[in-house]
Amino acid sequence: MTLENQGKKQQEIDLVFFSLSPQVLLQIGTGPVLLAMLGIRAYSELIESIGQSTEEILRGDRLPILPFPEPQKTHQINERIS
């Protein structure tokens, strides 16, 4: 083996049946990392929009006003029951 071939052989990563250079591994790994970053971004936007929707639903100005009985009426109702 010449020195040039030995240098190339040392740069490659030996697997069971074949060997890969670090550049090939970098190219293979770039796609999944970019997709994961896009997925995380979309997920965070989804969670933020769900939070805003929940906040809008639970905001008090759109809830109906519930008729609460006055304390005197409640006392009269309790007397009728007993």
N, CA and C atoms as a LAMMPS dump frame, in Angstrom:
ITEM: TIMESTEP
0
ITEM: NUMBER OF ATOMS
246
ITEM: BOX BOUNDS ff ff ff
-5.0000000000000000e+02 5.0000000000000000e+02
-5.0000000000000000e+02 5.0000000000000000e+02
-5.0000000000000000e+02 5.0000000000000000e+02
ITEM: ATOMS id mol type element x y z
1 1 1 N 0.835 -1.179 0
2 1 2 C 0 0 0
3 1 3 C 0.88 1.242 0
4 2 1 N 0.477 2.203 -0.779
5 2 2 C 1.219 3.459 -0.79
6 2 3 C 0.772 4.318 0.383
7 3 1 N 1.509 5.386 0.64
8 3 2 C 1.158 6.287 1.744
9 3 3 C -0.183 6.96 1.511
10 4 1 N -0.497 7.247 0.251
11 4 2 C -1.78 7.891 -0.06
12 4 3 C -2.938 6.956 0.263
13 5 1 N -2.818 5.692 -0.097
14 5 2 C -3.863 4.714 0.196
15 5 3 C -3.998 4.478 1.702
16 6 1 N -2.877 4.479 2.424
17 6 2 C -2.936 4.29 3.868
18 6 3 C -3.645 5.466 4.54
19 7 1 N -3.404 6.692 4.058
20 7 2 C -4.066 7.873 4.613
21 7 3 C -5.561 7.811 4.383
22 8 1 N -5.985 7.388 3.196
23 8 2 C -7.417 7.255 2.91
24 8 3 C -8.035 6.165 3.778
25 9 1 N -7.304 5.082 3.962
26 9 2 C -7.82 3.966 4.748
27 9 3 C -7.983 4.37 6.214
28 10 1 N -7.09 5.201 6.735
29 10 2 C -7.183 5.624 8.125
30 10 3 C -8.337 6.594 8.34
31 11 1 N -8.723 7.353 7.312
32 11 2 C -9.815 8.304 7.447
33 11 3 C -11.174 7.623 7.408
34 12 1 N -11.249 6.449 6.851
35 12 2 C -12.528 5.758 6.736
36 12 3 C -12.862 5.024 8.029
37 13 1 N -14.151 4.916 8.286
38 13 2 C -14.628 4.191 9.459
39 13 3 C -15.004 2.787 9.004
40 14 1 N -14.371 1.802 9.594
41 14 2 C -14.606 0.416 9.195
42 14 3 C -15.841 -0.127 9.895
43 15 1 N -16.779 -0.595 9.088
44 15 2 C -17.938 -1.305 9.6
45 15 3 C -17.761 -2.769 9.248
46 16 1 N -18.73 -3.599 9.492
47 16 2 C -18.572 -5.04 9.312
48 16 3 C -18.266 -5.394 7.856
49 17 1 N -19.105 -4.931 6.921
50 17 2 C -18.934 -5.334 5.533
51 17 3 C -18.417 -4.216 4.633
52 18 1 N -18.364 -3.005 5.115
53 18 2 C -17.911 -1.885 4.29
54 18 3 C -17.347 -0.787 5.184
55 19 1 N -16.744 0.195 4.551
56 19 2 C -16.188 1.314 5.317
57 19 3 C -16.723 2.62 4.742
58 20 1 N -16.918 3.604 5.608
59 20 2 C -17.452 4.901 5.206
60 20 3 C -16.508 6.003 5.653
61 21 1 N -16.419 7.019 4.832
62 21 2 C -15.611 8.171 5.219
63 21 3 C -16.45 9.095 6.099
64 22 1 N -15.825 9.926 6.905
65 22 2 C -16.577 10.857 7.75
66 22 3 C -17.457 11.816 6.942
67 23 1 N -17.046 12.173 5.735
68 23 2 C -17.856 13.063 4.902
69 23 3 C -19.181 12.411 4.533
70 24 1 N -19.149 11.126 4.23
71 24 2 C -20.377 10.413 3.878
72 24 3 C -21.289 10.319 5.102
73 25 1 N -20.717 10.032 6.247
74 25 2 C -21.518 9.974 7.469
75 25 3 C -22.136 11.328 7.784
76 26 1 N -21.391 12.4 7.538
77 26 2 C -21.919 13.742 7.753
78 26 3 C -23.072 14.024 6.803
79 27 1 N -22.947 13.619 5.553
80 27 2 C -24.021 13.822 4.582
81 27 3 C -25.256 13.01 4.957
82 28 1 N -25.057 11.804 5.431
83 28 2 C -26.186 10.961 5.822
84 28 3 C -26.885 11.531 7.054
85 29 1 N -26.127 12.076 7.993
86 29 2 C -26.704 12.574 9.233
87 29 3 C -27.319 13.953 9.143
88 30 1 N -27.003 14.727 8.106
89 30 2 C -27.504 16.099 8.003
90 30 3 C -29.013 16.143 7.794
91 31 1 N -29.539 15.307 6.942
92 31 2 C -30.977 15.296 6.642
93 31 3 C -31.845 15.065 7.872
94 32 1 N -31.597 13.998 8.618
95 32 2 C -32.414 13.771 9.812
96 32 3 C -32.317 14.89 10.851
97 33 1 N -31.142 15.492 10.985
98 33 2 C -30.999 16.586 11.952
99 33 3 C -31.828 17.784 11.513
100 34 1 N -31.789 18.122 10.224
101 34 2 C -32.587 19.243 9.722
102 34 3 C -34.082 18.967 9.857
103 35 1 N -34.5 17.747 9.565
104 35 2 C -35.909 17.389 9.727
105 35 3 C -36.333 17.455 11.193
106 36 1 N -35.463 17.038 12.082
107 36 2 C -35.782 17.121 13.511
108 36 3 C -35.925 18.572 13.951
109 37 1 N -35.073 19.445 13.444
110 37 2 C -35.165 20.864 13.795
111 37 3 C -36.467 21.466 13.282
112 38 1 N -36.86 21.114 12.065
113 38 2 C -38.129 21.606 11.523
114 38 3 C -39.311 21.055 12.318
115 39 1 N -39.225 19.793 12.711
116 39 2 C -40.291 19.197 13.508
117 39 3 C -40.43 19.853 14.866
118 40 1 N -39.317 20.152 15.5
119 40 2 C -39.359 20.819 16.806
120 40 3 C -39.959 22.204 16.67
121 41 1 N -39.604 22.898 15.593
122 41 2 C -40.15 24.245 15.372
123 41 3 C -41.664 24.183 15.166
124 42 1 N -42.12 23.244 14.341
125 42 2 C -43.558 23.102 14.098
126 42 3 C -44.288 22.702 15.38
127 43 1 N -43.686 21.824 16.165
128 43 2 C -44.298 21.39 17.426
129 43 3 C -44.415 22.551 18.406
130 44 1 N -43.383 23.38 18.483
131 44 2 C -43.448 24.515 19.411
132 44 3 C -44.498 25.527 18.971
133 45 1 N -44.643 25.735 17.658
134 45 2 C -45.693 26.631 17.165
135 45 3 C -47.079 26.059 17.461
136 46 1 N -47.228 24.744 17.344
137 46 2 C -48.499 24.093 17.653
138 46 3 C -48.851 24.259 19.128
139 47 1 N -47.896 24.01 19.995
140 47 2 C -48.134 24.145 21.435
141 47 3 C -48.479 25.59 21.782
142 48 1 N -47.807 26.548 21.149
143 48 2 C -48.095 27.959 21.411
144 48 3 C -49.503 28.324 20.958
145 49 1 N -49.922 27.839 19.786
146 49 2 C -51.27 28.15 19.306
147 49 3 C -52.34 27.482 20.17
148 50 1 N -52.074 26.28 20.657
149 50 2 C -53.02 25.621 21.563
150 50 3 C -53.135 26.418 22.857
151 51 1 N -52.021 26.905 23.368
152 51 2 C -52.043 27.719 24.582
153 51 3 C -52.82 29.004 24.393
154 52 1 N -52.652 29.652 23.246
155 52 2 C -53.394 30.882 22.978
156 52 3 C -54.885 30.594 22.844
157 53 1 N -55.238 29.495 22.2
158 53 2 C -56.649 29.132 22.064
159 53 3 C -57.267 28.828 23.424
160 54 1 N -56.549 28.113 24.251
161 54 2 C -57.044 27.798 25.591
162 54 3 C -57.228 29.063 26.414
163 55 1 N -56.282 29.972 26.305
164 55 2 C -56.391 31.239 27.028
165 55 3 C -57.607 32.022 26.556
166 56 1 N -57.876 31.984 25.264
167 56 2 C -59.032 32.702 24.714
168 56 3 C -60.337 32.075 25.199
169 57 1 N -60.374 30.759 25.269
170 57 2 C -61.589 30.071 25.722
171 57 3 C -61.864 30.365 27.192
172 58 1 N -60.82 30.354 27.999
173 58 2 C -60.993 30.503 29.439
174 58 3 C -61.021 31.957 29.898
175 59 1 N -60.942 32.89 28.977
176 59 2 C -61.007 34.299 29.362
177 59 3 C -62.408 34.609 29.865
178 60 1 N -62.531 35.415 30.898
179 60 2 C -63.799 35.617 31.588
180 60 3 C -64.814 36.471 30.876
181 61 1 N -64.439 37.3 29.918
182 61 2 C -65.419 38.217 29.336
183 61 3 C -66.408 37.524 28.409
184 62 1 N -66.138 36.325 27.99
185 62 2 C -67.073 35.619 27.104
186 62 3 C -67.898 34.568 27.83
187 63 1 N -67.633 34.379 29.096
188 63 2 C -68.407 33.408 29.856
189 63 3 C -69.746 34.014 30.248
190 64 1 N -70.804 33.219 30.299
191 64 2 C -72.102 33.763 30.697
192 64 3 C -72.113 34.118 32.182
193 65 1 N -72.927 35.082 32.522
194 65 2 C -73.079 35.467 33.921
195 65 3 C -74.045 34.48 34.561
196 66 1 N -73.582 33.812 35.583
197 66 2 C -74.398 32.801 36.245
198 66 3 C -75.23 33.451 37.342
199 67 1 N -76.518 33.096 37.407
200 67 2 C -77.36 33.677 38.457
201 67 3 C -77.121 32.962 39.788
202 68 1 N -76.468 33.635 40.713
203 68 2 C -76.242 33.074 42.039
204 68 3 C -77.389 33.484 42.949
205 69 1 N -77.899 32.562 43.739
206 69 2 C -78.979 32.923 44.669
207 69 3 C -78.443 33.84 45.768
208 70 1 N -79.284 34.736 46.184
209 70 2 C -78.904 35.642 47.264
210 70 3 C -78.905 34.872 48.576
211 71 1 N -78.136 35.319 49.574
212 71 2 C -78.067 34.571 50.848
213 71 3 C -79.417 34.422 51.541
214 72 1 N -80.303 35.402 51.436
215 72 2 C -81.613 35.298 52.09
216 72 3 C -82.448 34.206 51.44
217 73 1 N -82.413 34.134 50.117
218 73 2 C -83.19 33.108 49.429
219 73 3 C -82.656 31.725 49.761
220 74 1 N -81.363 31.588 49.872
221 74 2 C -80.778 30.304 50.233
222 74 3 C -81.217 29.896 51.632
223 75 1 N -81.258 30.837 52.547
224 75 2 C -81.698 30.551 53.916
225 75 3 C -83.167 30.117 53.924
226 76 1 N -84.011 30.763 53.116
227 76 2 C -85.424 30.395 53.035
228 76 3 C -85.586 29.006 52.432
229 77 1 N -84.788 28.68 51.437
230 77 2 C -84.873 27.351 50.819
231 77 3 C -84.469 26.285 51.827
232 78 1 N -83.436 26.532 52.61
233 78 2 C -82.996 25.572 53.631
234 78 3 C -84.066 25.374 54.696
235 79 1 N -84.811 26.424 55.052
236 79 2 C -85.88 26.295 56.048
237 79 3 C -87.027 25.459 55.502
238 80 1 N -87.336 25.602 54.23
239 80 2 C -88.428 24.823 53.626
240 80 3 C -88.077 23.341 53.585
241 81 1 N -86.813 23.04 53.328
242 81 2 C -86.39 21.644 53.23
243 81 3 C -86.426 20.977 54.6
244 82 1 N -86.047 21.672 55.665
245 82 2 C -85.975 21.035 56.973
246 82 3 C -87.29 20.969 57.668
